[in-house]
């Protein structure tokens, strides 16, 4: 498994701290797939916007169908999350 360094929540400053608050909710928990962008905060914001568009934007697929595809791909790729 690859190891990607990230900025811990308590060390985040400026834009990154704001993104952690925005995407982490009240407990500041950001999913690992988003947190790996912590060394490049603009890419974190772009990733979240892309995901939102893919999962909730206009599509002939329902939200449930999109989630099923995501779960299946994660399973095939042996993603632990």
PyMOL Python script that loads the backbone (N, CA, C, O; Angstrom):
from pymol import cmd

cmd.read_pdbstr("""\
ATOM      1  N   UNK A   1       0.837  -1.172   0.000  1.00  0.00           N
ATOM      2  CA  UNK A   1       0.000   0.000   0.000  1.00  0.00           C
ATOM      3  C   UNK A   1       0.886   1.242   0.000  1.00  0.00           C
ATOM      4  O   UNK A   1       1.880   1.308   0.724  1.00  0.00           O
ATOM      5  N   UNK A   2       0.522   2.209  -0.806  1.00  0.00           N
ATOM      6  CA  UNK A   2       1.270   3.458  -0.876  1.00  0.00           C
ATOM      7  C   UNK A   2       1.035   4.282   0.387  1.00  0.00           C
ATOM      8  O   UNK A   2      -0.025   4.205   1.007  1.00  0.00           O
ATOM      9  N   UNK A   3       2.021   5.053   0.747  1.00  0.00           N
ATOM     10  CA  UNK A   3       1.873   5.968   1.880  1.00  0.00           C
ATOM     11  C   UNK A   3       1.990   7.390   1.344  1.00  0.00           C
ATOM     12  O   UNK A   3       2.993   7.759   0.733  1.00  0.00           O
ATOM     13  N   UNK A   4       0.963   8.168   1.581  1.00  0.00           N
ATOM     14  CA  UNK A   4       0.961   9.561   1.148  1.00  0.00           C
ATOM     15  C   UNK A   4       0.929  10.416   2.406  1.00  0.00           C
ATOM     16  O   UNK A   4      -0.016  10.320   3.189  1.00  0.00           O
ATOM     17  N   UNK A   5       1.946  11.255   2.616  1.00  0.00           N
ATOM     18  CA  UNK A   5       1.948  12.086   3.821  1.00  0.00           C
ATOM     19  C   UNK A   5       0.821  13.114   3.771  1.00  0.00           C
ATOM     20  O   UNK A   5       0.394  13.537   2.697  1.00  0.00           O
ATOM     21  N   UNK A   6       0.357  13.501   4.936  1.00  0.00           N
ATOM     22  CA  UNK A   6      -0.694  14.504   5.029  1.00  0.00           C
ATOM     23  C   UNK A   6      -0.437  15.404   6.226  1.00  0.00           C
ATOM     24  O   UNK A   6       0.333  15.064   7.125  1.00  0.00           O
ATOM     25  N   UNK A   7      -1.084  16.541   6.222  1.00  0.00           N
ATOM     26  CA  UNK A   7      -0.963  17.499   7.322  1.00  0.00           C
ATOM     27  C   UNK A   7      -1.975  17.105   8.398  1.00  0.00           C
ATOM     28  O   UNK A   7      -3.169  17.030   8.108  1.00  0.00           O
ATOM     29  N   UNK A   8      -1.532  16.853   9.627  1.00  0.00           N
ATOM     30  CA  UNK A   8      -2.477  16.538  10.705  1.00  0.00           C
ATOM     31  C   UNK A   8      -3.446  17.697  10.943  1.00  0.00           C
ATOM     32  O   UNK A   8      -3.108  18.856  10.702  1.00  0.00           O
ATOM     33  N   UNK A   9      -4.640  17.379  11.412  1.00  0.00           N
ATOM     34  CA  UNK A   9      -5.665  18.403  11.643  1.00  0.00           C
ATOM     35  C   UNK A   9      -5.142  19.535  12.518  1.00  0.00           C
ATOM     36  O   UNK A   9      -5.361  20.710  12.221  1.00  0.00           O
ATOM     37  N   UNK A  10      -4.455  19.179  13.592  1.00  0.00           N
ATOM     38  CA  UNK A  10      -4.003  20.196  14.557  1.00  0.00           C
ATOM     39  C   UNK A  10      -2.891  21.091  14.011  1.00  0.00           C
ATOM     40  O   UNK A  10      -2.596  22.130  14.602  1.00  0.00           O
ATOM     41  N   UNK A  11      -2.271  20.707  12.895  1.00  0.00           N
ATOM     42  CA  UNK A  11      -1.210  21.522  12.299  1.00  0.00           C
ATOM     43  C   UNK A  11      -1.691  22.324  11.086  1.00  0.00           C
ATOM     44  O   UNK A  11      -0.934  23.122  10.534  1.00  0.00           O
ATOM     45  N   UNK A  12      -2.931  22.119  10.674  1.00  0.00           N
ATOM     46  CA  UNK A  12      -3.461  22.817   9.501  1.00  0.00           C
ATOM     47  C   UNK A  12      -3.617  24.304   9.783  1.00  0.00           C
ATOM     48  O   UNK A  12      -4.053  24.706  10.861  1.00  0.00           O
ATOM     49  N   UNK A  13      -3.254  25.105   8.801  1.00  0.00           N
ATOM     50  CA  UNK A  13      -3.363  26.562   8.918  1.00  0.00           C
ATOM     51  C   UNK A  13      -3.993  27.122   7.650  1.00  0.00           C
ATOM     52  O   UNK A  13      -4.005  26.470   6.606  1.00  0.00           O
ATOM     53  N   UNK A  14      -4.508  28.324   7.756  1.00  0.00           N
ATOM     54  CA  UNK A  14      -5.010  29.049   6.591  1.00  0.00           C
ATOM     55  C   UNK A  14      -6.061  28.288   5.812  1.00  0.00           C
ATOM     56  O   UNK A  14      -7.028  27.777   6.376  1.00  0.00           O
ATOM     57  N   UNK A  15      -5.856  28.218   4.497  1.00  0.00           N
ATOM     58  CA  UNK A  15      -6.817  27.588   3.594  1.00  0.00           C
ATOM     59  C   UNK A  15      -7.066  26.133   3.965  1.00  0.00           C
ATOM     60  O   UNK A  15      -8.207  25.672   3.950  1.00  0.00           O
ATOM     61  N   UNK A  16      -6.005  25.412   4.298  1.00  0.00           N
ATOM     62  CA  UNK A  16      -6.172  24.000   4.643  1.00  0.00           C
ATOM     63  C   UNK A  16      -7.043  23.844   5.884  1.00  0.00           C
ATOM     64  O   UNK A  16      -7.919  22.979   5.912  1.00  0.00           O
ATOM     65  N   UNK A  17      -6.823  24.654   6.898  1.00  0.00           N
ATOM     66  CA  UNK A  17      -7.645  24.579   8.104  1.00  0.00           C
ATOM     67  C   UNK A  17      -9.109  24.840   7.764  1.00  0.00           C
ATOM     68  O   UNK A  17     -10.001  24.166   8.279  1.00  0.00           O
ATOM     69  N   UNK A  18      -9.353  25.818   6.895  1.00  0.00           N
ATOM     70  CA  UNK A  18     -10.730  26.120   6.478  1.00  0.00           C
ATOM     71  C   UNK A  18     -11.349  24.935   5.729  1.00  0.00           C
ATOM     72  O   UNK A  18     -12.512  24.601   5.953  1.00  0.00           O
ATOM     73  N   UNK A  19     -10.576  24.300   4.840  1.00  0.00           N
ATOM     74  CA  UNK A  19     -11.092  23.147   4.097  1.00  0.00           C
ATOM     75  C   UNK A  19     -11.361  21.971   5.025  1.00  0.00           C
ATOM     76  O   UNK A  19     -12.359  21.269   4.861  1.00  0.00           O
ATOM     77  N   UNK A  20     -10.486  21.750   5.996  1.00  0.00           N
ATOM     78  CA  UNK A  20     -10.738  20.692   6.976  1.00  0.00           C
ATOM     79  C   UNK A  20     -12.058  20.965   7.710  1.00  0.00           C
ATOM     80  O   UNK A  20     -12.849  20.046   7.927  1.00  0.00           O
ATOM     81  N   UNK A  21     -12.293  22.214   8.087  1.00  0.00           N
ATOM     82  CA  UNK A  21     -13.553  22.564   8.767  1.00  0.00           C
ATOM     83  C   UNK A  21     -14.749  22.369   7.830  1.00  0.00           C
ATOM     84  O   UNK A  21     -15.778  21.820   8.224  1.00  0.00           O
ATOM     85  N   UNK A  22     -14.597  22.821   6.601  1.00  0.00           N
ATOM     86  CA  UNK A  22     -15.702  22.747   5.639  1.00  0.00           C
ATOM     87  C   UNK A  22     -16.075  21.311   5.304  1.00  0.00           C
ATOM     88  O   UNK A  22     -17.255  20.963   5.277  1.00  0.00           O
ATOM     89  N   UNK A  23     -15.068  20.474   5.048  1.00  0.00           N
ATOM     90  CA  UNK A  23     -15.340  19.114   4.594  1.00  0.00           C
ATOM     91  C   UNK A  23     -15.340  18.090   5.717  1.00  0.00           C
ATOM     92  O   UNK A  23     -15.752  16.949   5.510  1.00  0.00           O
ATOM     93  N   UNK A  24     -14.888  18.474   6.893  1.00  0.00           N
ATOM     94  CA  UNK A  24     -14.810  17.527   7.996  1.00  0.00           C
ATOM     95  C   UNK A  24     -15.967  17.566   8.957  1.00  0.00           C
ATOM     96  O   UNK A  24     -16.071  16.717   9.842  1.00  0.00           O
ATOM     97  N   UNK A  25     -16.838  18.538   8.797  1.00  0.00           N
ATOM     98  CA  UNK A  25     -17.981  18.634   9.684  1.00  0.00           C
ATOM     99  C   UNK A  25     -17.569  19.009  11.093  1.00  0.00           C
ATOM    100  O   UNK A  25     -16.446  19.460  11.324  1.00  0.00           O
ATOM    101  N   UNK A  26     -18.485  18.821  12.036  1.00  0.00           N
ATOM    102  CA  UNK A  26     -18.239  19.262  13.415  1.00  0.00           C
ATOM    103  C   UNK A  26     -17.034  18.576  14.082  1.00  0.00           C
ATOM    104  O   UNK A  26     -16.371  19.171  14.931  1.00  0.00           O
ATOM    105  N   UNK A  27     -16.759  17.330  13.693  1.00  0.00           N
ATOM    106  CA  UNK A  27     -15.636  16.627  14.324  1.00  0.00           C
ATOM    107  C   UNK A  27     -14.336  16.749  13.534  1.00  0.00           C
ATOM    108  O   UNK A  27     -13.324  16.158  13.910  1.00  0.00           O
ATOM    109  N   UNK A  28     -14.359  17.524  12.422  1.00  0.00           N
ATOM    110  CA  UNK A  28     -13.167  17.769  11.592  1.00  0.00           C
ATOM    111  C   UNK A  28     -12.576  16.469  11.047  1.00  0.00           C
ATOM    112  O   UNK A  28     -11.364  16.390  10.849  1.00  0.00           O
ATOM    113  N   UNK A  29     -13.399  15.450  10.800  1.00  0.00           N
ATOM    114  CA  UNK A  29     -12.903  14.201  10.229  1.00  0.00           C
ATOM    115  C   UNK A  29     -13.092  14.241   8.715  1.00  0.00           C
ATOM    116  O   UNK A  29     -14.221  14.237   8.224  1.00  0.00           O
ATOM    117  N   UNK A  30     -11.997  14.280   7.989  1.00  0.00           N
ATOM    118  CA  UNK A  30     -12.026  14.294   6.531  1.00  0.00           C
ATOM    119  C   UNK A  30     -11.633  12.904   6.048  1.00  0.00           C
ATOM    120  O   UNK A  30     -10.644  12.339   6.514  1.00  0.00           O
ATOM    121  N   UNK A  31     -12.404  12.353   5.117  1.00  0.00           N
ATOM    122  CA  UNK A  31     -12.084  11.030   4.582  1.00  0.00           C
ATOM    123  C   UNK A  31     -10.653  10.995   4.051  1.00  0.00           C
ATOM    124  O   UNK A  31     -10.147  11.995   3.541  1.00  0.00           O
ATOM    125  N   UNK A  32     -10.008   9.840   4.175  1.00  0.00           N
ATOM    126  CA  UNK A  32      -8.615   9.694   3.728  1.00  0.00           C
ATOM    127  C   UNK A  32      -8.437  10.077   2.261  1.00  0.00           C
ATOM    128  O   UNK A  32      -7.435  10.692   1.897  1.00  0.00           O
ATOM    129  N   UNK A  33      -9.402   9.716   1.421  1.00  0.00           N
ATOM    130  CA  UNK A  33      -9.273   9.998  -0.008  1.00  0.00           C
ATOM    131  C   UNK A  33      -9.212  11.501  -0.282  1.00  0.00           C
ATOM    132  O   UNK A  33      -8.666  11.928  -1.299  1.00  0.00           O
ATOM    133  N   UNK A  34      -9.768  12.293   0.619  1.00  0.00           N
ATOM    134  CA  UNK A  34      -9.706  13.753   0.507  1.00  0.00           C
ATOM    135  C   UNK A  34      -8.487  14.285   1.249  1.00  0.00           C
ATOM    136  O   UNK A  34      -7.823  15.210   0.782  1.00  0.00           O
ATOM    137  N   UNK A  35      -8.202  13.710   2.382  1.00  0.00           N
ATOM    138  CA  UNK A  35      -7.110  14.197   3.236  1.00  0.00           C
ATOM    139  C   UNK A  35      -5.735  14.096   2.578  1.00  0.00           C
ATOM    140  O   UNK A  35      -4.834  14.865   2.914  1.00  0.00           O
ATOM    141  N   UNK A  36      -5.563  13.163   1.651  1.00  0.00           N
ATOM    142  CA  UNK A  36      -4.262  13.036   0.989  1.00  0.00           C
ATOM    143  C   UNK A  36      -3.912  14.270   0.172  1.00  0.00           C
ATOM    144  O   UNK A  36      -2.768  14.426  -0.257  1.00  0.00           O
ATOM    145  N   UNK A  37      -4.875  15.138  -0.045  1.00  0.00           N
ATOM    146  CA  UNK A  37      -4.626  16.386  -0.772  1.00  0.00           C
ATOM    147  C   UNK A  37      -4.150  17.508   0.143  1.00  0.00           C
ATOM    148  O   UNK A  37      -3.992  18.642  -0.309  1.00  0.00           O
ATOM    149  N   UNK A  38      -3.924  17.218   1.397  1.00  0.00           N
ATOM    150  CA  UNK A  38      -3.616  18.280   2.363  1.00  0.00           C
ATOM    151  C   UNK A  38      -2.342  19.057   2.040  1.00  0.00           C
ATOM    152  O   UNK A  38      -2.209  20.207   2.457  1.00  0.00           O
ATOM    153  N   UNK A  39      -1.414  18.464   1.316  1.00  0.00           N
ATOM    154  CA  UNK A  39      -0.199  19.193   0.941  1.00  0.00           C
ATOM    155  C   UNK A  39      -0.442  20.142  -0.232  1.00  0.00           C
ATOM    156  O   UNK A  39       0.409  20.965  -0.570  1.00  0.00           O
ATOM    157  N   UNK A  40      -1.624  20.012  -0.846  1.00  0.00           N
ATOM    158  CA  UNK A  40      -1.986  20.872  -1.975  1.00  0.00           C
ATOM    159  C   UNK A  40      -3.474  21.213  -1.836  1.00  0.00           C
ATOM    160  O   UNK A  40      -4.301  20.638  -2.544  1.00  0.00           O
ATOM    161  N   UNK A  41      -3.827  22.143  -0.931  1.00  0.00           N
ATOM    162  CA  UNK A  41      -5.236  22.443  -0.660  1.00  0.00           C
ATOM    163  C   UNK A  41      -6.106  22.733  -1.887  1.00  0.00           C
ATOM    164  O   UNK A  41      -7.262  22.310  -1.902  1.00  0.00           O
ATOM    165  N   UNK A  42      -5.607  23.437  -2.925  1.00  0.00           N
ATOM    166  CA  UNK A  42      -6.483  23.635  -4.086  1.00  0.00           C
ATOM    167  C   UNK A  42      -6.927  22.306  -4.719  1.00  0.00           C
ATOM    168  O   UNK A  42      -8.057  22.193  -5.193  1.00  0.00           O
ATOM    169  N   UNK A  43      -6.043  21.309  -4.726  1.00  0.00           N
ATOM    170  CA  UNK A  43      -6.434  20.027  -5.310  1.00  0.00           C
ATOM    171  C   UNK A  43      -7.495  19.347  -4.449  1.00  0.00           C
ATOM    172  O   UNK A  43      -8.330  18.609  -4.972  1.00  0.00           O
ATOM    173  N   UNK A  44      -7.474  19.587  -3.127  1.00  0.00           N
ATOM    174  CA  UNK A  44      -8.502  19.039  -2.246  1.00  0.00           C
ATOM    175  C   UNK A  44      -9.868  19.601  -2.638  1.00  0.00           C
ATOM    176  O   UNK A  44     -10.843  18.864  -2.777  1.00  0.00           O
ATOM    177  N   UNK A  45      -9.915  20.909  -2.812  1.00  0.00           N
ATOM    178  CA  UNK A  45     -11.181  21.545  -3.176  1.00  0.00           C
ATOM    179  C   UNK A  45     -11.664  21.060  -4.542  1.00  0.00           C
ATOM    180  O   UNK A  45     -12.855  20.802  -4.717  1.00  0.00           O
ATOM    181  N   UNK A  46     -10.763  20.935  -5.504  1.00  0.00           N
ATOM    182  CA  UNK A  46     -11.133  20.449  -6.834  1.00  0.00           C
ATOM    183  C   UNK A  46     -11.648  19.012  -6.773  1.00  0.00           C
ATOM    184  O   UNK A  46     -12.620  18.668  -7.445  1.00  0.00           O
ATOM    185  N   UNK A  47     -10.998  18.180  -5.968  1.00  0.00           N
ATOM    186  CA  UNK A  47     -11.414  16.782  -5.838  1.00  0.00           C
ATOM    187  C   UNK A  47     -12.835  16.699  -5.286  1.00  0.00           C
ATOM    188  O   UNK A  47     -13.664  15.954  -5.808  1.00  0.00           O
ATOM    189  N   UNK A  48     -13.116  17.463  -4.233  1.00  0.00           N
ATOM    190  CA  UNK A  48     -14.446  17.439  -3.621  1.00  0.00           C
ATOM    191  C   UNK A  48     -15.498  17.921  -4.618  1.00  0.00           C
ATOM    192  O   UNK A  48     -16.582  17.344  -4.698  1.00  0.00           O
ATOM    193  N   UNK A  49     -15.192  18.961  -5.368  1.00  0.00           N
ATOM    194  CA  UNK A  49     -16.149  19.476  -6.354  1.00  0.00           C
ATOM    195  C   UNK A  49     -16.384  18.472  -7.479  1.00  0.00           C
ATOM    196  O   UNK A  49     -17.517  18.301  -7.928  1.00  0.00           O
ATOM    197  N   UNK A  50     -15.321  17.806  -7.938  1.00  0.00           N
ATOM    198  CA  UNK A  50     -15.472  16.783  -8.964  1.00  0.00           C
ATOM    199  C   UNK A  50     -16.341  15.642  -8.455  1.00  0.00           C
ATOM    200  O   UNK A  50     -17.253  15.192  -9.149  1.00  0.00           O
ATOM    201  N   UNK A  51     -16.059  15.176  -7.248  1.00  0.00           N
ATOM    202  CA  UNK A  51     -16.849  14.087  -6.660  1.00  0.00           C
ATOM    203  C   UNK A  51     -18.320  14.487  -6.555  1.00  0.00           C
ATOM    204  O   UNK A  51     -19.203  13.704  -6.906  1.00  0.00           O
ATOM    205  N   UNK A  52     -18.583  15.689  -6.078  1.00  0.00           N
ATOM    206  CA  UNK A  52     -19.968  16.163  -5.938  1.00  0.00           C
ATOM    207  C   UNK A  52     -20.663  16.188  -7.301  1.00  0.00           C
ATOM    208  O   UNK A  52     -21.822  15.794  -7.425  1.00  0.00           O
ATOM    209  N   UNK A  53     -19.947  16.652  -8.310  1.00  0.00           N
ATOM    210  CA  UNK A  53     -20.536  16.695  -9.654  1.00  0.00           C
ATOM    211  C   UNK A  53     -20.825  15.288 -10.168  1.00  0.00           C
ATOM    212  O   UNK A  53     -21.895  15.037 -10.722  1.00  0.00           O
ATOM    213  N   UNK A  54     -19.879  14.373  -9.987  1.00  0.00           N
ATOM    214  CA  UNK A  54     -20.069  13.012 -10.476  1.00  0.00           C
ATOM    215  C   UNK A  54     -21.201  12.288  -9.750  1.00  0.00           C
ATOM    216  O   UNK A  54     -21.955  11.532 -10.363  1.00  0.00           O
ATOM    217  N   UNK A  55     -21.316  12.520  -8.452  1.00  0.00           N
ATOM    218  CA  UNK A  55     -22.302  11.784  -7.671  1.00  0.00           C
ATOM    219  C   UNK A  55     -23.673  12.461  -7.622  1.00  0.00           C
ATOM    220  O   UNK A  55     -24.688  11.782  -7.465  1.00  0.00           O
ATOM    221  N   UNK A  56     -23.716  13.782  -7.752  1.00  0.00           N
ATOM    222  CA  UNK A  56     -24.992  14.483  -7.605  1.00  0.00           C
ATOM    223  C   UNK A  56     -25.380  15.338  -8.804  1.00  0.00           C
ATOM    224  O   UNK A  56     -26.469  15.911  -8.838  1.00  0.00           O
ATOM    225  N   UNK A  57     -24.489  15.423  -9.787  1.00  0.00           N
ATOM    226  CA  UNK A  57     -24.784  16.232 -10.971  1.00  0.00           C
ATOM    227  C   UNK A  57     -25.731  15.512 -11.913  1.00  0.00           C
ATOM    228  O   UNK A  57     -26.112  14.367 -11.668  1.00  0.00           O
ATOM    229  N   UNK A  58     -26.110  16.184 -12.988  1.00  0.00           N
ATOM    230  CA  UNK A  58     -27.015  15.584 -13.971  1.00  0.00           C
ATOM    231  C   UNK A  58     -26.434  14.281 -14.535  1.00  0.00           C
ATOM    232  O   UNK A  58     -25.255  14.216 -14.885  1.00  0.00           O
ATOM    233  N   UNK A  59     -27.270  13.259 -14.616  1.00  0.00           N
ATOM    234  CA  UNK A  59     -26.823  11.964 -15.115  1.00  0.00           C
ATOM    235  C   UNK A  59     -28.031  11.067 -15.373  1.00  0.00           C
ATOM    236  O   UNK A  59     -29.050  11.196 -14.695  1.00  0.00           O
ATOM    237  N   UNK A  60     -27.929  10.165 -16.341  1.00  0.00           N
ATOM    238  CA  UNK A  60     -29.020   9.200 -16.525  1.00  0.00           C
ATOM    239  C   UNK A  60     -29.021   8.134 -15.412  1.00  0.00           C
ATOM    240  O   UNK A  60     -29.979   7.373 -15.277  1.00  0.00           O
ATOM    241  N   UNK A  61     -27.935   8.090 -14.615  1.00  0.00           N
ATOM    242  CA  UNK A  61     -27.860   7.124 -13.514  1.00  0.00           C
ATOM    243  C   UNK A  61     -28.398   7.745 -12.228  1.00  0.00           C
ATOM    244  O   UNK A  61     -28.212   8.936 -11.976  1.00  0.00           O
ATOM    245  N   UNK A  62     -29.061   6.934 -11.429  1.00  0.00           N
ATOM    246  CA  UNK A  62     -29.539   7.409 -10.130  1.00  0.00           C
ATOM    247  C   UNK A  62     -28.366   7.514  -9.165  1.00  0.00           C
ATOM    248  O   UNK A  62     -27.282   6.994  -9.432  1.00  0.00           O
ATOM    249  N   UNK A  63     -28.587   8.186  -8.045  1.00  0.00           N
ATOM    250  CA  UNK A  63     -27.545   8.289  -7.019  1.00  0.00           C
ATOM    251  C   UNK A  63     -27.180   6.895  -6.508  1.00  0.00           C
ATOM    252  O   UNK A  63     -26.006   6.596  -6.292  1.00  0.00           O
ATOM    253  N   UNK A  64     -28.190   6.047  -6.315  1.00  0.00           N
ATOM    254  CA  UNK A  64     -27.943   4.679  -5.841  1.00  0.00           C
ATOM    255  C   UNK A  64     -27.092   3.895  -6.835  1.00  0.00           C
ATOM    256  O   UNK A  64     -26.184   3.167  -6.434  1.00  0.00           O
ATOM    257  N   UNK A  65     -27.380   4.041  -8.135  1.00  0.00           N
ATOM    258  CA  UNK A  65     -26.585   3.345  -9.150  1.00  0.00           C
ATOM    259  C   UNK A  65     -25.136   3.825  -9.136  1.00  0.00           C
ATOM    260  O   UNK A  65     -24.211   3.023  -9.264  1.00  0.00           O
ATOM    261  N   UNK A  66     -24.943   5.125  -8.982  1.00  0.00           N
ATOM    262  CA  UNK A  66     -23.578   5.663  -8.938  1.00  0.00           C
ATOM    263  C   UNK A  66     -22.837   5.142  -7.718  1.00  0.00           C
ATOM    264  O   UNK A  66     -21.657   4.802  -7.807  1.00  0.00           O
ATOM    265  N   UNK A  67     -23.521   5.076  -6.575  1.00  0.00           N
ATOM    266  CA  UNK A  67     -22.892   4.548  -5.357  1.00  0.00           C
ATOM    267  C   UNK A  67     -22.541   3.071  -5.534  1.00  0.00           C
ATOM    268  O   UNK A  67     -21.477   2.633  -5.096  1.00  0.00           O
ATOM    269  N   UNK A  68     -23.416   2.306  -6.167  1.00  0.00           N
ATOM    270  CA  UNK A  68     -23.130   0.887  -6.402  1.00  0.00           C
ATOM    271  C   UNK A  68     -21.900   0.713  -7.278  1.00  0.00           C
ATOM    272  O   UNK A  68     -21.075  -0.166  -7.026  1.00  0.00           O
ATOM    273  N   UNK A  69     -21.774   1.546  -8.304  1.00  0.00           N
ATOM    274  CA  UNK A  69     -20.589   1.485  -9.166  1.00  0.00           C
ATOM    275  C   UNK A  69     -19.338   1.810  -8.358  1.00  0.00           C
ATOM    276  O   UNK A  69     -18.324   1.123  -8.483  1.00  0.00           O
ATOM    277  N   UNK A  70     -19.404   2.855  -7.530  1.00  0.00           N
ATOM    278  CA  UNK A  70     -18.251   3.252  -6.712  1.00  0.00           C
ATOM    279  C   UNK A  70     -17.850   2.135  -5.750  1.00  0.00           C
ATOM    280  O   UNK A  70     -16.661   1.857  -5.589  1.00  0.00           O
ATOM    281  N   UNK A  71     -18.820   1.498  -5.115  1.00  0.00           N
ATOM    282  CA  UNK A  71     -18.532   0.408  -4.172  1.00  0.00           C
ATOM    283  C   UNK A  71     -17.912  -0.776  -4.910  1.00  0.00           C
ATOM    284  O   UNK A  71     -16.960  -1.386  -4.425  1.00  0.00           O
ATOM    285  N   UNK A  72     -18.453  -1.097  -6.076  1.00  0.00           N
ATOM    286  CA  UNK A  72     -17.927  -2.221  -6.853  1.00  0.00           C
ATOM    287  C   UNK A  72     -16.482  -1.956  -7.282  1.00  0.00           C
ATOM    288  O   UNK A  72     -15.626  -2.832  -7.152  1.00  0.00           O
ATOM    289  N   UNK A  73     -16.215  -0.773  -7.784  1.00  0.00           N
ATOM    290  CA  UNK A  73     -14.841  -0.421  -8.210  1.00  0.00           C
ATOM    291  C   UNK A  73     -13.897  -0.462  -7.015  1.00  0.00           C
ATOM    292  O   UNK A  73     -12.781  -0.972  -7.125  1.00  0.00           O
ATOM    293  N   UNK A  74     -14.334   0.072  -5.871  1.00  0.00           N
ATOM    294  CA  UNK A  74     -13.488   0.028  -4.674  1.00  0.00           C
ATOM    295  C   UNK A  74     -13.189  -1.412  -4.267  1.00  0.00           C
ATOM    296  O   UNK A  74     -12.066  -1.741  -3.885  1.00  0.00           O
ATOM    297  N   UNK A  75     -14.210  -2.266  -4.354  1.00  0.00           N
ATOM    298  CA  UNK A  75     -14.017  -3.678  -4.010  1.00  0.00           C
ATOM    299  C   UNK A  75     -13.037  -4.367  -4.952  1.00  0.00           C
ATOM    300  O   UNK A  75     -12.153  -5.101  -4.510  1.00  0.00           O
ATOM    301  N   UNK A  76     -13.197  -4.129  -6.241  1.00  0.00           N
ATOM    302  CA  UNK A  76     -12.284  -4.727  -7.233  1.00  0.00           C
ATOM    303  C   UNK A  76     -10.859  -4.228  -6.997  1.00  0.00           C
ATOM    304  O   UNK A  76      -9.902  -4.987  -7.153  1.00  0.00           O
ATOM    305  N   UNK A  77     -10.715  -2.963  -6.625  1.00  0.00           N
ATOM    306  CA  UNK A  77      -9.396  -2.385  -6.376  1.00  0.00           C
ATOM    307  C   UNK A  77      -8.867  -2.688  -4.972  1.00  0.00           C
ATOM    308  O   UNK A  77      -7.766  -2.270  -4.611  1.00  0.00           O
ATOM    309  N   UNK A  78      -9.659  -3.414  -4.189  1.00  0.00           N
ATOM    310  CA  UNK A  78      -9.294  -3.777  -2.809  1.00  0.00           C
ATOM    311  C   UNK A  78      -9.021  -2.555  -1.934  1.00  0.00           C
ATOM    312  O   UNK A  78      -8.111  -2.562  -1.105  1.00  0.00           O
ATOM    313  N   UNK A  79      -9.814  -1.518  -2.128  1.00  0.00           N
ATOM    314  CA  UNK A  79      -9.704  -0.333  -1.274  1.00  0.00           C
ATOM    315  C   UNK A  79     -10.203  -0.691   0.122  1.00  0.00           C
ATOM    316  O   UNK A  79     -11.255  -1.316   0.257  1.00  0.00           O
ATOM    317  N   UNK A  80      -9.479  -0.313   1.141  1.00  0.00           N
ATOM    318  CA  UNK A  80      -9.870  -0.658   2.506  1.00  0.00           C
ATOM    319  C   UNK A  80     -10.955   0.235   3.051  1.00  0.00           C
ATOM    320  O   UNK A  80     -11.562  -0.097   4.069  1.00  0.00           O
ATOM    321  N   UNK A  81     -11.219   1.350   2.415  1.00  0.00           N
ATOM    322  CA  UNK A  81     -12.263   2.229   2.900  1.00  0.00           C
ATOM    323  C   UNK A  81     -13.541   1.880   2.220  1.00  0.00           C
ATOM    324  O   UNK A  81     -14.569   2.503   2.481  1.00  0.00           O
TER     325      UNK A  81
END
""", "prot")
cmd.dss("prot")
cmd.show_as("cartoon", "prot")
cmd.util.cbc("prot")
cmd.orient("prot")
